[in-house]
Amino acid sequence: MRRISLVVLSIGALLALSIYWQGPATAQDPQMETPAGPVYPGGDTATGWGDWWLGQRIAGTWLNTFEVDGGEPGTTITTQNAEGTAVTSAGNAFLGLGDPAVAIQNVFHQTWKRSGCRQLTFRHLVYGYRPTDGTLVFIVRATGQAEYDSHFEESNGVLTAEFFWPEQLLEPLDPNTEEAPFLSIEATFTGRRLHVP
């Protein structure tokens, strides 16, 4: 009995000395520290983790081609961010509804949220202005969905572009107005991810 007590006492002494020499585990290993905050955007946990998962896979720059019934194909380059925002540079997409006297703003911002396993819904605003004097002619509110392939290298989708008179969205300021647009057109698009060589 005395021999077992000495063995237990010796093991206890060695354990106490090792803790004393090394300090608490969290002081020695910063990986065990509590994270500063969540690693996914806000919202409930299930939605947040789903958004985070999709966001990590679609983040990057995409070249898109649009097809509008009765119009020339248009192009955009979109840089998507993992947290639910994106910035797009437009080529000739929806350029002045065929009127060369009207141009669209070249860069616009959008917001997106996950709406399926490999699908998102997005919305953005585009300004149509007259280049000769800078007059704002219309505002386009585009809403659409994009679906990604299983490798997150290609996408395709549809969007609805709603054309509003400036006062419809600006007086009072309400980009989410329920008021009817003066024109609405449908478009389809395909996209491919841009890689660094």
MODA-V351459 format. One record per residue. RES is the residue in three letters. NEAR is the number of other C-alpha atoms within 10 Angstrom. D_CENTER is the distance of its C-alpha to the mean C-alpha in whole Angstrom. Layout:
# MODA-V351459
res = (RES/RES)
near = (NEAR/NEAR)
d_center = (D_CENTER/D_CENTER)
This chain:
# MODA-V351459
res = (MET/ARG/ARG/ILE/SER/LEU/VAL/VAL/LEU/SER/ILE/GLY/ALA/LEU/LEU/ALA/LEU/SER/ILE/TYR/TRP/GLN/GLY/PRO/ALA/THR/ALA/GLN/ASP/PRO/GLN/MET/GLU/THR/PRO/ALA/GLY/PRO/VAL/TYR/PRO/GLY/GLY/ASP/THR/ALA/THR/GLY/TRP/GLY/ASP/TRP/TRP/LEU/GLY/GLN/ARG/ILE/ALA/GLY/THR/TRP/LEU/ASN/THR/PHE/GLU/VAL/ASP/GLY/GLY/GLU/PRO/GLY/THR/THR/ILE/THR/THR/GLN/ASN/ALA/GLU/GLY/THR/ALA/VAL/THR/SER/ALA/GLY/ASN/ALA/PHE/LEU/GLY/LEU/GLY/ASP/PRO/ALA/VAL/ALA/ILE/GLN/ASN/VAL/PHE/HIS/GLN/THR/TRP/LYS/ARG/SER/GLY/CYS/ARG/GLN/LEU/THR/PHE/ARG/HIS/LEU/VAL/TYR/GLY/TYR/ARG/PRO/THR/ASP/GLY/THR/LEU/VAL/PHE/ILE/VAL/ARG/ALA/THR/GLY/GLN/ALA/GLU/TYR/ASP/SER/HIS/PHE/GLU/GLU/SER/ASN/GLY/VAL/LEU/THR/ALA/GLU/PHE/PHE/TRP/PRO/GLU/GLN/LEU/LEU/GLU/PRO/LEU/ASP/PRO/ASN/THR/GLU/GLU/ALA/PRO/PHE/LEU/SER/ILE/GLU/ALA/THR/PHE/THR/GLY/ARG/ARG/LEU/HIS/VAL/PRO)
near = (5/6/8/9/10/11/11/10/12/12/12/12/11/11/11/11/12/11/11/10/8/10/11/10/12/11/11/11/9/9/10/10/11/8/8/6/6/10/11/18/17/13/10/8/12/8/16/17/17/18/25/18/16/22/24/14/15/22/18/16/19/22/18/21/18/22/18/16/10/6/14/13/17/17/19/20/20/23/20/22/18/20/20/19/18/21/17/20/15/20/18/15/20/24/19/17/13/11/9/10/12/19/23/25/15/15/15/16/16/18/17/23/19/21/16/14/12/20/17/21/18/19/19/20/19/20/19/26/19/16/13/9/7/11/11/16/16/23/25/23/20/19/19/18/21/23/20/21/11/9/9/15/15/19/21/18/18/18/20/17/23/19/22/22/16/16/12/20/20/13/8/9/11/12/13/8/12/9/10/11/17/11/11/14/13/15/17/18/20/19/23/17/18/15/9/3/3)
d_center = (68/68/67/63/63/63/61/58/59/59/55/54/55/53/50/51/52/48/46/48/48/44/43/40/38/35/37/37/34/31/29/30/29/27/23/22/20/17/15/12/11/13/15/17/18/17/14/13/14/13/9/10/11/9/6/9/10/8/7/10/11/12/15/15/19/19/23/24/27/30/28/27/24/21/19/16/14/10/9/5/5/5/5/3/4/5/9/11/15/17/20/23/21/23/25/27/28/30/32/32/33/29/26/22/20/19/16/13/10/8/6/5/7/9/12/14/14/13/11/9/10/8/11/12/15/17/21/24/27/30/30/34/34/30/31/28/28/25/22/20/17/15/14/13/12/11/13/13/17/18/17/14/16/16/14/16/15/17/16/18/19/21/23/25/27/26/28/27/24/25/28/28/24/22/19/19/22/24/27/27/26/29/27/24/24/22/20/19/17/17/15/16/14/16/18/20/24)
